[in-house]
Amino acid sequence: MTLLAGIGLLLCSLNLVNCHTWIEQLSLVDQDGQPVGDPGFIRGYVPRTTPGFVDGDNTYLLPQAPALTFQDSDLMCKLTQTQGNQSGGSVLMAPQGSSVLLRYLENGHITQPDVPPNKPTSGQVSVYATTQARDDDKFTAIHGQWTADKTGGDQRGLLLTSTPFDDGRCFQFDPTGHSEIATTRSNTFGPGPSITEAPNRWCGTTIELNDESGIPFANGTLLTLYWVWDWPSIVPGNPGTPPAILNETYTSCMEVEII
């Protein structure tokens, strides 16, 4: 890790900057679930080492301001994450039937559960797959619509998994020692297996590259993945009134080539 990238991650861990989350890498995994081989990257990926880097280079927040609710016009992907834009890194190459780990930093969303307030959990991750991606794919037509059996929505894609953002092992290193979660996980699991992660341990969402029937996608398939992280705020209401749910959702868009 370069000094510049290390400083950025340290600032996130100290909560001095507003750090959010995107898919850092896609990796094949070995029989123990550890990342192996050359990683792949999301469309339009901007490395943290890029001069002037800010997390907004990679994050895509929905609803889009000034809207407070999702709009039918909301795109699934950030405008810089259109098909074929691999300017910051290559597509992951995966043998047929592979397991793939989508890896991301928790950036304090797990280890600092009270920052910001009104976030009862670190949220939920959904991953969708399609071989018929469009640059104008709409968020509301896919998220919560595509199903594991591929019968939902317009049936162009399917839900591969829905799982907690917290994989139970990941953490952002806390040099202050104030985060009990970070300290416990650091002592229990240690930093991640790659030098890129240290002193942190990245989170991961594992997916199987199988279709709705459980059959591996064929060799030569270019499979598009949509990673969606829902992280709503639950704001208490006045006595006798229900809390307000304020949506905060992030997406990352990427491809895997089956070889």
Buried (B, 14 or more C-beta within 10 A) or exposed (E): BEEEBBEBBBEBBBBEEEBBBBBBBBBBBEEEEEBEBEBBBBBBBBBBEEEEBBBEBBBBBBBEEEEEEBEEEBBBBBEBBBBEBBEBBEBBBBEBEBBBBBBBBBBBBBBBBEEEEEBEBBBBBBBBBBBEBEBEBBBBBBBBBBBEEBEBBEBBBBBBBBBBBBBEBBBBBBEEEEBEBBBEBBEEEEBBBBEBBBBBBBBBBBBBBBBBEEEBBEEEBEBBBBBBBBBBBBEEEEEEEEEEEEBBBBBBBBBBBBE
